[in-house]
Structures are given as C-alpha cells and as structure tokens.
C-alpha cells in the first residue's frame, strides 16, 4: 500500500510512518514543521524527521503546507494513495485564541483540502482523521463529579465518555471549534459521498516522539520540565484534573484496524481508558519517583477555558467494532519510556 501521512514529523504522524514502513508499505509524509512556528524551538520536530529519514526504508518526505490547496491537489493527482492518515493540526486550544485565522485555516480548511483532493483522486482510499475530545467542548464538565484525595472522579462510576456526548451548546475554545468543523466535514464526506472516513477523537496522546510544550503535550512537557529542573504551572481544578493517556503506538494500531476493515463516516473515542487515567498531581508524583527529582510547580487559580475537569474515554464502541484492537502500553510503562527518552535526549543534546 501507499499511505499518505500528514503531520508526519509529529507524535502520531511519525509513529504512523514507522509502523506502516515496518509493515512494508510506502509512506508519503507531508509536514512543514509548523509546530516550530506555533511553539518556538521547543516544538521543533526536525530531530524527529531526521530520525525517520535515517531509520525507515520506504518513507518519502514532502514539505507541503496543507493550507496550500493547489499543492495538496497536485500531490494527490500525481501519486497513487491507498489510504490517508491525517494528523497535521494546530493542536493548542490556548494558542488558537491568539491566531484564530491560522488555527481555522490549518484545522478546518487544511482538512477540507485533503478531503476534496482525496475525493477527486483517491475516493476508494480510507481516510483517517486524528480528531480530538475537545470537539465535546466543556460538556463533559456537566457530569457530576466527586473529589477524591488526588483526583476528580465520576460520581456515577461510569467507564468514561461515549461518542453520544453532544458536540454543540458548550464552550470549546477556538481550537475545539475548528476541530469540530473538520470532524463534521470528515463525517459528511463519508455520508454524502460514501467514502470510508473515520474521526478518532483522541484523549491525551503521548509517547517519546512528542515535542511537548506548555501549551500542548501534557505528559511530554511534564517529563521535560522534571528532567530540566524547570517550573511547571498547574492551571486550576486543584491539580486534580484527570486525563486518560494513550501511547502513540496504540493509536496507530487503531488506524491500521480501520484501514484494513473500513467503514463510512465513523467516529470513535480514542484514549487510554480508565486503566491509563491519571490526574496532574498523580502524574507529578509518579515522575518525581522515576527521576528522583522534585518538580517545581506553580499553581494558577484560573483553569484553561473549555478545559475538562475529568475526561476518560469509553472505548467500548471501538473495541466492539474492532475486537482485535486493545491498549497494549500501560501507563507506568509509558511514563518510564518517556523519562528514559527524555534523559537520553538531554544527554545527547537533542531538543
């Protein structure tokens, strides 16, 4: 197969390239390192691109901006594409407010450019979209919670958030709204044109390939702060806000399952589930134990707008449709791998 991966130097995109390359597929990567433009040197993904070029056999990199409609159309018209894995995005809901046009152009219009190019030139190819749980806005915060010593928890004991959660009548942040626009359009191309499209609404996606920064990449940035001896800011909710974390390898295996047995206009919540859930203060304590260093923290009373208090993905629908898929990377193993990688990166001088 020939698989197009957008955002191919980022966390999920690079994992997809490595995974499909190892399976013997040709992968075309589209990435113009906009993460550096968004987040500065800490977000630079050049190191990851170099690693891909050095350690894959069938990867081909293309420096294309997905906002450039004609460039995207030309690419699809000149290459055979058997599947699209769309991971490129402006990923920060904080940053979106300071650059609303860029955010919408990348997340919504960039996705539209890819969808229409795929419809014209690769209509039968499955289209995988890396969406986000931020499409639900702050609606999950309406669920009654109980305060535990180190975390917030669902009062009714539910497994997590299902795909039935509404996506309107809530505060999303501009990032969440631009991803809603993309998410709904991906679904529409599936329903209206009969294409095999899927929206994976990701929770906290993580792994050692993440170029984490304060505005995006919770665990990756926390590990970086701990290793560098910098200061970590906690925004609201007493530091007890909960996220479910999923390793990029398990994300990409879900992509593979869908590509092998595609369905039209599907949506799946995709996170670590209850077993991989952790609060901010629990994560700080765990990383302190692994690094042997105290993380310096500052508490900010105001939470981020539209932020979730407790978000755990209910994975029942995905597991029901693809019973061969499961979480294979437990949370502690994820943290240990990220700490090792962070120490190695700092020792070698890589950013």
N, C-alpha and C positions, 0 to 999 in steps of 0.2 A: 504493500500500500504506500501511497504518497500522502503524507499528513502535513497540513499547514498548521503551525502553532504560532499564535500571536502573543506578544509579551514573552518571547522565548528566552530572554535572559533573566526573567523574574523567577520568583519562587516556584509557582505552579508550572509556568511555561517551560522552564529548564528541566523540571522533573519529568514533564511530558516528553521532551526531546530525548532525554536519557532513556526513558522507559521504552519508547517506541523504537528508538535506534537499537536498543539491546534486543528487541524482538525481530530485527531485520528489516524494518520499514525505513523508507526515505522520509526525512523530516525537513520541511522548509520552515525556517524561523523568521518571523517578522518582529523586529524590535529596534527602536531608535534611541534607547536609553533615556526616555523622558523622565524616568524615575529620578535621575540626577537633577533634571530641571525642576522637578517638583520638590525634592527634599535636600538638594545640595550634595556635597561629596559623600555623606553617609548613605545616600540612596543609590550611589553609582553601582551599576551592575556589570561594568566592564570585566571585572575579575571573573564573574560567572560565565560570560561569553567566552573568555579565553579558555576556561576550563572545558566548556562544551566543544570548542573547536579542537582542543588537544585530545579529548577523550571520547569522541564519538566517531563512527565510521561513515555514516551516511547523512550527516547534518549539513545543511546549506543555509547560511545566514544572509538575510536581506535587510538592509537599513531603510525601512519604509515607515512612514507616519500613517497610521490608519485613518487619520483625518483627510488625507490626500486621496480623494475619491478616484481620480483618474489613475493614480499609481496602483491602487488596490484592484481596480477593474483590469488594468493591464496585466497585473500579476496573475489573476485568475484566468484570464484569456490565454496566457502564454504557458501555463503549467497545468498538468493534469492533477486534480485534487480529489482524493478519495475520502477525506474527512477533514473537517476544520475544528480545531480546538482553540477557542477564542478566550485568551486570558489577559490581553492587554487592557489597561484601565488607568484612570486617575483614581487611586484607591483610598484617599483620605477624606472623611466627612468633615474634618476641621479645615483642611486646605481648600475644599471646594468653595467655601464662602468667600475666600479672597480671590478666587479665579473662576467665577461661575461660567463664563463663556468657554474657557478651556476645558473645565470639567464636563460640561454638557457635550461639547464637540468631540471629546475623546470617548466618553462613555456611551452616549446615545448615538451621535452621528457616526462615530467610528464603527459601532456595531451595525448600524444601518448600511454603511458602505460595504461591509463584509457580507451581510445577509443578501443584499441585492446582487453583489458580484457572484456569490455562491449560487443564487437562483438562476442567474444567466449562464453560468459556466460550469457549475458542479451541483446541479439540482438534486441528484441522487445521493450525494455525499452527506453523511450525518454531520450535523452542525452542533457542536458542544459549546455552550456559553457558561463561563465562570461568573455567575451572578453572586449575590450576597444576601445575607439575612437582613441587611439594612433596608431591603425592599419592604419589610414589615413596619418600618418606622419605629415609633415607640409604643406601638400597640401591645407588644409583649409585656410592657410595664403595667398593663391593666390587670394582669393575673395576680391574684392575691399571693403575697409572699410572707414568709416568716423569717425573722432574723435569728441566725444561729451564731455561735461564738466567732466563727471565721468566715461565714458566707451568708448570702441570702439564698432561700430555698423555696420551691413551690409549695404552697400551703396544702394543695390537694394531692400531692405526691405524684403528679403526672411524670411521665418519662421525659417529656420535653415539648418543644413547639412543633406542631404539624404544619403541613402545607395548606391547611384550611385557615390559618391565621390571615386576617384581612391585610391588604396592602394599601388601602386608602384611609382617609379620615384619621391620619396620625401625622406626627412630626417626624420627618425622615432625615433631615439635613439635606442640603442641595445635592450632595453625593448620592444619598439614598434615592432621591427623586430622579436623578439622571440614570441610575441603575434600574429603577422601576421602568422608565421609558424603554431602555434596552431590553429588559426582561420581557415586557409585554410584547414588544415587536418580535423578539425571537419566537415567542409562543404563536404570534399571529402568522408568521411565515410558515409555521408548522400547520396551523389550522387552515389558513386561507389557500396556501399553495401546496399543501400536502407534503411538505419537506420533513425530514427526520430531524427535529430540533429538540434541544433539551436545555433547561436552565437549572444549573446546580447552585442552589442558594447556600453559599458557604458560610460557616461559622468562623472560628479563628483557624486559619490555615497557617501551618508553620513547618519548620524544618531548618536544617543548617544552611540551605541555599538562600535564605531570606536575608535581604539587606534591610534589616529593621531600623526604623527611625521613630522618634517620639510620636509622630502623627500617624504612624501605621506600622504594625508588626509588634503586637503586644509582647509575646514571649521572646522573640528575637531581640528586640530592643532592650528588654529587661536583662537578658543574659549579657548583652554588650555592655550595659551600664555596670553590672556587677563585676565583670572582668576588668573594665577600665577604671573602676573606682569613681565613677561619675555619680550624679544625683538623679534619682528617679522621682517624678512627680505623679502623685495619685490624685485623680480628679473625682471627688465626690463619692457618695454611697458608702462611706467609711472604709473604702478599700475592700469591701466585701462583694463587689460585683463579680458575677460568675460567667465564665466562658467555657465552651467545650472546644477542645483543641484537636485538630486532625493533622497528621503528618502528610506532607505533600505526596508521598508515595501512595498512600491510601486514596487520596483524591484522584490521582491519575489512574489508579486501577478501576475506579468507578467510571471514569471516562472510557476506558478500554471496554468495560462491560457494555456500555451503551453503544459504542461504535460497532461491537460485534453483534448486537441484537437491538437495533434502533427502533424507536417509537416516535410518532409525531407529537409535537407540542407538549412534551412532558416537563414537569417541574419536580425537583427533589431537594429536600433539605439535606445538607451535607456538612456534617461536623463530626466531632469526636464522640458525641453522645454522652450519656451520663457517666460512663466509666472514665472518660477523658476530660471531665469537667474540673475546673479549679477556679478559686477566687484569686483576686490580685494579691491579697496578703498571704494566702496559702502558697502562691507561686513564689513570692519573695522569700518566704521561709524555706521552701524547697531548694531554691537556687543558692541561698546562703549556705545551706548544708552541703551542697555539692561543690561550691567554690571555696568554702572555708573563709569567706569574707563577708562583712556586714554591708548590706546595700543601704546607702544613704538615701533617705526618702524625704519628700516634702508633700504635705497634704494641702490640696486646694479644695475649698468647700464646694465650689460650683462644679457640677458634673458637666460633661460634654453634652451639647444639645442633641436630643434624639437618641442618646446613648441607652443601651439596655442595662437594666439592673441585674437580671438573671436571664441568660439565654443558653439553653441546652437544646440541641437538635434532636427531634424524634426521628429516628432513622428507619421506622417501620415500613414506610412506603418503598423506599429504595431497596431495603432488604427483601421485601415481598416480591418486587419485580425482578430483582437480580440476586437470587439466593446464594450465588457463588461469591458475592462480594461481602467483605466484613472488615472491621477495624483490626489491623494486624500490628499496629505500633502503639503499645500502651504509653500513657502519659509520662511515667517516670523514665522510660527508655528514650522518649522524645527529648525530654529535658537533659538527660545525660549526654545524648548525642550532640545537642546544641552547645552545651558547655564545652565539650571536647573540641568541637569545631571552632568555637569562639576563641579558645585558648590557642589552638593551632594557628588560627588566622592572625591573631595578635603577635604571636611569636615569629611568624614568617613575614610580618609587615604588610599583609594584605588588608585592604579596607573592608 
